[in-house]
Amino acid sequence: MDLLQFVLMLVTMIVGIVALVGIPALAIMVVRYLKLKERELTFRMQSGEGSQDRQVALEERVKHLEQTLASLDRDVRVKIGIERTDLLEGPDAPSQAERPPVRTR
């Protein structure tokens, strides 16, 4: 019986020491992991905002260029080979040759 009590006491002490040291260490690891994930999320959000800002700035520049080209005189547009309707239509719009003829009375 003494041997069984000794083994039981030894196992209890080992489990107690592991719990005493392991639980705080595990808590520290969890807290550090969660802080790392929080930093990653804030970095992703900030980098996402930056790419959206760049996209908006690029769209504004393109719109300004289109307006500038559309405001050119007719003779200048003819010289550089563009027409106003080409600028106002999207890239999927049919070209002048593909359009059906317009009927007049």
C-alpha positions as CSV (number, residue, x, y, z in Angstrom):
1,M,0.0,0.0,0.0
2,D,2.9,2.4,0.7
3,L,4.1,2.0,-2.9
4,L,0.7,2.8,-4.3
5,Q,0.4,5.9,-2.2
6,F,3.9,7.0,-3.2
7,V,3.2,6.6,-6.9
8,L,-0.1,8.4,-6.5
9,M,1.6,11.2,-4.7
10,L,4.3,11.4,-7.3
11,V,1.9,11.5,-10.2
12,T,-0.2,14.2,-8.4
13,M,3.0,16.3,-7.8
14,I,4.1,15.9,-11.5
15,V,0.6,16.9,-12.7
16,G,0.5,19.8,-10.3
17,I,3.9,21.1,-11.4
18,V,3.0,20.8,-15.1
19,A,-0.3,22.6,-14.5
20,L,1.4,25.3,-12.4
21,V,4.0,26.0,-15.1
22,G,2.1,25.0,-18.2
23,I,-1.1,27.0,-17.8
24,P,0.5,30.4,-17.5
25,A,2.9,29.5,-20.4
26,L,-0.1,28.5,-22.5
27,A,-1.9,31.7,-21.6
28,I,1.1,33.8,-22.7
29,M,1.4,31.9,-26.0
30,V,-2.3,32.4,-26.7
31,V,-2.2,36.1,-25.9
32,R,0.9,36.6,-28.2
33,Y,-0.8,34.6,-31.0
34,L,-3.9,36.7,-30.8
35,K,-1.9,40.0,-30.8
36,L,0.0,38.7,-33.9
37,K,-3.3,38.0,-35.7
38,E,-4.7,41.4,-34.7
39,R,-1.6,43.1,-36.3
40,E,-2.0,41.0,-39.4
41,L,-5.6,42.1,-39.7
42,T,-4.9,45.8,-39.3
43,F,-2.0,45.5,-41.8
44,R,-4.4,43.9,-44.4
45,M,-7.0,46.5,-43.8
46,Q,-4.5,49.4,-44.2
47,S,-3.0,47.9,-47.4
48,G,-6.5,47.3,-48.8
49,E,-7.4,51.0,-48.2
50,G,-4.3,52.0,-50.0
51,S,-5.1,49.9,-53.1
52,Q,-8.6,51.3,-53.2
53,D,-7.2,54.9,-53.0
54,R,-4.9,54.1,-55.9
55,Q,-7.8,52.7,-57.9
56,V,-9.9,55.8,-57.3
57,A,-7.1,58.1,-58.3
58,L,-6.5,56.1,-61.5
59,E,-10.2,56.2,-62.4
60,E,-10.2,60.0,-61.8
61,R,-7.1,60.4,-64.1
62,V,-8.7,58.4,-66.8
63,K,-11.9,60.3,-66.6
64,H,-10.0,63.6,-66.8
65,L,-8.1,62.4,-69.9
66,E,-11.4,61.3,-71.5
67,Q,-12.9,64.7,-70.8
68,T,-9.9,66.4,-72.2
69,L,-9.9,64.4,-75.4
70,A,-13.7,64.9,-75.8
71,S,-13.3,68.6,-75.5
72,L,-10.8,68.9,-78.3
73,D,-11.8,70.7,-81.5
74,R,-13.2,68.6,-84.3
75,D,-10.3,69.2,-86.6
76,V,-7.8,68.1,-83.9
77,R,-9.9,65.0,-83.2
78,V,-9.9,64.2,-86.9
79,K,-6.1,64.7,-87.1
80,I,-5.4,62.3,-84.2
81,G,-8.1,59.8,-85.5
82,I,-10.7,59.8,-82.7
83,E,-14.3,60.8,-82.7
84,R,-16.3,62.0,-79.7
85,T,-18.7,58.9,-79.9
86,D,-15.7,56.6,-79.6
87,L,-14.9,58.1,-76.2
88,L,-18.4,58.1,-74.8
89,E,-19.0,54.4,-75.6
90,G,-17.5,51.5,-73.6
91,P,-15.0,49.0,-75.0
92,D,-17.7,46.5,-75.9
93,A,-19.7,48.9,-78.1
94,P,-19.9,48.0,-81.7
95,S,-17.8,50.0,-84.1
96,Q,-19.1,52.2,-86.9
97,A,-18.8,49.4,-89.5
98,E,-20.7,46.9,-87.3
99,R,-23.6,49.1,-86.5
100,P,-26.8,48.6,-88.5
101,P,-27.7,51.5,-90.8
102,V,-30.0,54.2,-89.4
103,R,-33.3,54.5,-91.3
104,T,-34.5,58.0,-92.1
105,R,-37.8,59.0,-93.6
